[in-house]
Structure formats: C-alpha cells, structure tokens
Amino acid sequence: MNEKPTGGPELSCPLPLPHHDRIVLGHGSGGKLTGELIEHLFYPALDNPVLLRGDDAAVPPIEEVMEEGDSLAVSTDAHIVQPLFFPGGDIGRLAICGTVNDLAMVGAQPLWITASFILEEGLSYEDLERVVQSMRDAADEAGITVIAGDTKVVEHGQADGLYISTTGVGRIPAGRETSGRNARPGDTVLLSGTIGDHGIAVLVARGELAFETEITSDTTPLSSLVEAIYSTGAEIHTLRDPTRGGVAASLNEIARQSGIAIFLEEDRIPVRDEVQGACELLGFDPLHIANEGKLVAFVPQESASDVVESMRKHEYGREACIIGRVESDPEERVLMETGIGGTRIVDMPAGELLPRIC
C-alpha cells in the first residue's frame, strides 16, 4: 500500500459547486455563481448559436434576413407585474409578447430580442426557471430569437421578485407604411377581440376581487395575426396594441398623432361578462383596462370586411369586429356613440388604475 505523501500540500477531491434553491447576491457578482446561472439556466433554455458565442455583444446575421427596400424596427420595453404568475401567462411570456407586439404594430416581422433581468435576492430558482422557459416558448411561437442578455441582483425588498427589460429588432418589408400618424378620415376602426382580459386576470391572481372568475390574460404574440392582416393586400394605415391605459389611451394617442376624430359604437365593443362585472364592481371603464394580446387597426372602409374576415380565421382574432370610424372633426378627439343614442368623450385614463400590470 502506498503511503500518503508528506512535505507538500494535502490533496483532496474538489468540492462540488454549491446549489442554491433561491437567488443570492452572489448570483450577480460576475463570478462563479453568475457563471452557474448562465451556464445551467439561461443557456440551455435560450439555446441558439448567436447567444452561445458568449461575447460582450451579439452579432446577428442581418445580411441573411434583409432584402432590398427593407428597413429595421427597434423597440425597447420594461416589464413589471405582480404577481409574477397569473392566469394565462407570467412575466416571462409578457416580456416577449410585449416587445414582439410593439414591433408588429409598425409592420415589422420580429427577428431578435435581448433581455436584461433584475433579480431580487430570495427569488425562487424554480420560479426563475419557469419564467425563462416561458420566454423560450413565447419566443418560439413568435419566431424571435433571444440573442443577448444580462443579469443583476438587488437586495431583498428592492424589487418585486423580478423585473425584465427587453429590446427587440424586426424587419419591415418594403412597401409597408404603418404608423399612428397615418389614420385618415374615411378609415374604419377594427378590434381583434375582447378587451380588459389581462388587467382583470392579474387582479384575480392578486386576490383583489370579491368574487371568483375563470378569466385569463390574453398575453399573446400578435406577429402572425398582423401578417394575416397584411396578406389581404389592404392598405394598413395604423396598428396599435392597447396595453397600459387600454383602448382609450391607444385611440387618443392615434387621434392626436393623426389629427383626426375617432367615433366608436358602444354596442360593438366586445367585453366579456366577467370583465364587465369586475369593472362595474370596481368603478373601472373596460376601455381603460390593459390588454396584452389585442390590437386595433385602421384600414380604408372598402377593405374593412376583408381584413375582419382574415383576422377571424386566425387563432388570436376570432372575435375581431368593426368598432368605429374616422372623421375629420373634432380634431384629436375620441367619442363614443352610446347605446341610448347619446355621445360621450372617451378620454385618456387619469392616474394609475392597476399598478405593476405590464
């Protein structure tokens, strides 16, 4: 039997890397724990060649996807929601869909996205895994690739568990001229489905409603629905996804950008009974409640029926409908023609109705 060597350092097997079931400050140190987080969580979930190069900046193959006359669209967003998981989605799906939809609203086809994570000390590692996998699933559905990212860790109590900031890049095919500035008198206003689902679903998850409901968030990527709209060959003047501030905020923004009047028909705006009931209980207007998977479209009147038909054939546009029209006066106003024959002003929401919701 060989004797133990003497006169030198004692030899031993290396200790296994520590496993943490919760995020600790060391995960943001840039050292071993940060490396573990990247290697064992982010890389496997978001696996793609551009990301796995591991450089300080991503170098996507832009020359392979752009054609003559195309242009780039870039959108950036920050995502905060409490709770992190809610009926129909979570902050990870929300982060991908929110940025994809912003790109789609200018006619862009999503290509690449970056994601920055602000993690709170004490966040469950399992919850973070669920969020990142949810991001991967949403990105696959939308046809976008996460090519770069970053993580930071803040002390316990300095965040709501997790914040995510994203920047997306998309390709606008030649010939598409869609903007909030392009709505014009004679346009028809379309809506892809029921409103207020996301905001009420988050309230349900918080336990802030006095009754039970099965409403789920509409958090969805709208890029394929937008492509279905363009496939009709119609002129698409304006697209907008009514997130914070709801349909009311989006339409007021468009009215001001284009200097036009928007007239809505109250009886045509689809609202689920559960959403309507919750809004009546809380004193909210469904037009002010956030959505995460709906869009409004402004198209020439003669194209409206074809566009609605195309939307209804898509999974995320089955309840698409005409909700109003554009006129020249009064400029920069949104008005509602009510079911009892009157007209009221639809203004921007005042204050923050539902904090930390998108």
Secondary structure, 3 states (H helix, E strand, C coil): CCCCCCCCCCCCCCCCCCCCCECCHHHHCCCHHHHHHHHHHHHHHCCCHHHHCCCCCCCCCHHHCCCCCCEEEEEEEEECECCCEECCEEHHHHHHHHHHHHHHCCCCEEEEEEEEEEEECCCEHHHHHHHHHHHHHHHHHHCCEEEEEEEEEECCCCCCCEEEEEEEEEEECCCCCCCCCCCCCCEEEEECCCCCHHHHHHHHHHCCCCCCCCCCCCCCCCHHHHHHHHCCCCCCCEEECCCCCHHHHHHHHHHHHHCCEEEEEHHHCCCCHHHHHHHHHHCCCHHHCCCCCCCEEEEEHHHHHHHHHHHHCCCCCCCCEEEEEEECCCCCEEEEECCCCCEEECCCCCCCCCCCEC
